[in-house]
Amino acid sequence: MDTIRSFIEVFSVFVLPLLIVGFPLYGLYKKVPVYEEFVEGAKGGFQVAITIIPYLVAILFAIAMFRASGALEFVIDALRPVLALIAVPAEVLPMMILRPLTGSGSAAIVLDMIAQYGPDSILVKMAATMFGSTETTFYVIAVYFGAVNVKKTRHALSAGLIADIFAMFMAIYVVQLLFG
């Protein structure tokens, strides 16, 4: 187990620098005008940001109402016994519920957990791993599909939620395996 942990620690140091340097170098190798393409992408990103603002406001309002109404706490209390049967700490349930809905809301959950349990807590490690390994599925469907006028999402929602659920449980069990 220490070998796996050591490998992950060494590998994680090099991943981001390799990505930051690797993509531009690959583009140069393929004779792509890297800077010019980056600027064009930034222009497109700005236009997308303007287009998605109404969708963003709507989903953030809905999430704020969900939290403020006490519905989140009600759901957590109702599911606590079931979670105990499958070895899932109830403290990470807010992250499991909010992550498919909002990135900023789930980031706030992680920050609250850091303040409450400390940055080295296994619960925080679980929540942070969930944050990094899952997607804001409802947000993506509402905002990005709405921005490009996709009306029929077909199986996007179910596929995204299945992937999120699997990633959340794997985050819990992998963190328990590595740090538990």
C-alpha positions as CSV (number, residue, x, y, z in Angstrom):
1,M,0.0,0.0,0.0
2,D,2.9,2.4,0.7
3,T,4.3,1.7,-2.7
4,I,1.0,2.8,-4.3
5,R,0.8,5.9,-2.1
6,S,4.4,6.8,-3.0
7,F,3.8,6.4,-6.7
8,I,0.7,8.6,-6.5
9,E,2.6,11.3,-4.6
10,V,5.4,11.4,-7.1
11,F,3.2,11.1,-10.2
12,S,0.9,13.9,-8.9
13,V,3.8,16.3,-8.8
14,F,4.4,16.0,-12.5
15,V,0.9,15.8,-14.0
16,L,0.0,19.5,-14.1
17,P,3.4,20.7,-15.4
18,L,3.4,18.0,-18.1
19,L,-0.1,19.1,-19.2
20,I,0.8,22.8,-19.2
21,V,4.0,22.3,-21.2
22,G,2.9,19.2,-23.1
23,F,-0.1,20.6,-25.0
24,P,1.7,23.6,-26.4
25,L,4.7,21.6,-27.3
26,Y,2.5,19.1,-29.1
27,G,0.7,21.9,-30.9
28,L,4.1,23.3,-32.0
29,Y,5.2,19.9,-33.2
30,K,2.0,19.6,-35.3
31,K,2.7,23.2,-36.6
32,V,-0.4,24.7,-35.0
33,P,-0.2,28.4,-34.2
34,V,-0.6,27.8,-30.5
35,Y,-0.9,31.4,-29.3
36,E,-3.3,32.4,-32.0
37,E,-5.5,29.4,-31.4
38,F,-5.5,30.1,-27.7
39,V,-6.6,33.7,-28.3
40,E,-9.4,32.5,-30.6
41,G,-10.5,30.0,-27.9
42,A,-10.5,32.8,-25.3
43,K,-12.7,34.9,-27.5
44,G,-15.2,32.1,-28.0
45,G,-15.1,31.4,-24.3
46,F,-16.1,35.0,-23.5
47,Q,-19.1,34.8,-25.9
48,V,-20.2,31.5,-24.3
49,A,-19.9,33.1,-20.8
50,I,-22.3,35.9,-21.9
51,T,-24.7,33.4,-23.4
52,I,-24.9,31.2,-20.3
53,I,-25.4,33.9,-17.6
54,P,-29.2,33.5,-17.5
55,Y,-29.0,29.8,-17.1
56,L,-26.3,30.2,-14.4
57,V,-28.4,32.6,-12.4
58,A,-31.4,30.3,-12.6
59,I,-29.6,27.2,-11.4
60,L,-27.7,29.0,-8.6
61,F,-31.0,30.5,-7.4
62,A,-32.6,27.0,-7.3
63,I,-29.7,25.5,-5.3
64,A,-29.7,28.4,-2.8
65,M,-33.4,27.8,-2.2
66,F,-32.8,24.1,-1.8
67,R,-30.2,24.7,0.9
68,A,-32.1,27.6,2.6
69,S,-35.3,25.7,2.8
70,G,-33.8,23.0,5.0
71,A,-34.6,20.3,2.4
72,L,-30.9,19.3,2.3
73,E,-30.8,18.7,6.0
74,F,-34.0,16.7,5.8
75,V,-32.6,14.5,3.1
76,I,-29.4,13.9,5.1
77,D,-31.2,12.9,8.2
78,A,-33.5,10.6,6.3
79,L,-30.6,8.8,4.5
80,R,-28.2,8.5,7.5
81,P,-29.3,5.0,8.5
82,V,-29.0,3.7,4.9
83,L,-25.6,5.3,4.4
84,A,-24.4,3.5,7.6
85,L,-25.2,0.1,6.0
86,I,-23.0,0.8,3.0
87,A,-20.1,2.4,4.9
88,V,-20.7,5.9,3.6
89,P,-20.2,8.7,6.2
90,A,-23.3,10.9,6.4
91,E,-21.0,13.9,6.6
92,V,-20.2,13.6,2.9
93,L,-23.8,13.3,1.8
94,P,-24.2,17.1,1.2
95,M,-21.3,16.8,-1.3
96,M,-22.9,13.8,-3.0
97,I,-26.2,15.7,-3.3
98,L,-24.9,19.1,-4.4
99,R,-22.0,18.1,-6.6
100,P,-24.2,17.2,-9.6
101,L,-26.0,20.5,-9.2
102,T,-23.3,23.1,-8.7
103,G,-19.5,23.5,-8.7
104,S,-19.5,26.6,-6.4
105,G,-22.0,25.0,-4.0
106,S,-19.9,21.9,-3.7
107,A,-16.7,24.0,-3.3
108,A,-18.5,25.7,-0.4
109,I,-19.3,22.3,1.1
110,V,-15.6,21.3,0.9
111,L,-14.6,24.6,2.5
112,D,-17.2,24.2,5.3
113,M,-15.9,20.6,5.9
114,I,-12.3,21.9,6.0
115,A,-13.3,24.5,8.7
116,Q,-15.3,21.9,10.6
117,Y,-13.0,18.8,10.4
118,G,-9.6,20.1,9.4
119,P,-7.8,19.9,6.1
120,D,-6.3,16.5,6.8
121,S,-9.5,14.8,7.8
122,I,-10.5,11.7,5.9
123,L,-13.9,13.2,5.4
124,V,-12.4,16.2,3.7
125,K,-10.2,14.0,1.5
126,M,-13.4,12.1,0.5
127,A,-15.2,15.3,-0.4
128,A,-12.3,16.8,-2.2
129,T,-11.8,13.5,-4.2
130,M,-15.5,13.6,-5.1
131,F,-15.1,17.3,-6.2
132,G,-12.3,16.4,-8.5
133,S,-13.7,13.2,-9.9
134,T,-17.3,14.1,-10.6
135,E,-19.1,16.6,-12.8
136,T,-21.8,19.2,-12.2
137,T,-24.2,17.2,-14.4
138,F,-27.3,19.3,-14.0
139,Y,-25.4,22.5,-14.5
140,V,-23.7,21.2,-17.7
141,I,-27.1,20.1,-19.1
142,A,-28.9,23.3,-18.1
143,V,-26.2,25.7,-19.0
144,Y,-24.1,24.3,-21.9
145,F,-26.9,22.4,-23.6
146,G,-29.1,25.5,-23.2
147,A,-26.4,27.7,-24.6
148,V,-26.3,25.7,-27.8
149,N,-30.0,25.1,-27.9
150,V,-30.0,21.4,-27.4
151,K,-33.5,20.5,-26.5
152,K,-33.4,16.7,-26.4
153,T,-30.7,15.6,-24.1
154,R,-31.7,11.9,-24.5
155,H,-29.4,9.9,-22.2
156,A,-27.1,12.6,-21.2
157,L,-28.7,13.1,-17.8
158,S,-28.8,9.4,-16.9
159,A,-25.3,8.7,-18.2
160,G,-23.9,11.7,-16.3
161,L,-25.6,10.8,-13.0
162,I,-24.5,7.1,-13.3
163,A,-21.0,8.3,-13.8
164,D,-21.2,10.7,-10.9
165,I,-22.6,8.1,-8.5
166,F,-20.0,5.6,-9.4
167,A,-17.2,8.2,-9.0
168,M,-18.6,9.3,-5.6
169,F,-18.6,5.8,-4.2
170,M,-15.2,5.1,-5.7
171,A,-13.9,8.3,-4.1
172,I,-15.1,7.2,-0.7
173,Y,-13.7,3.6,-1.0
174,V,-10.4,4.7,-2.6
175,V,-9.8,7.3,0.1
176,Q,-10.7,4.8,2.8
177,L,-8.2,2.3,1.2
178,L,-5.4,4.8,0.9
179,F,-5.9,6.9,4.1
180,G,-8.3,4.9,6.3
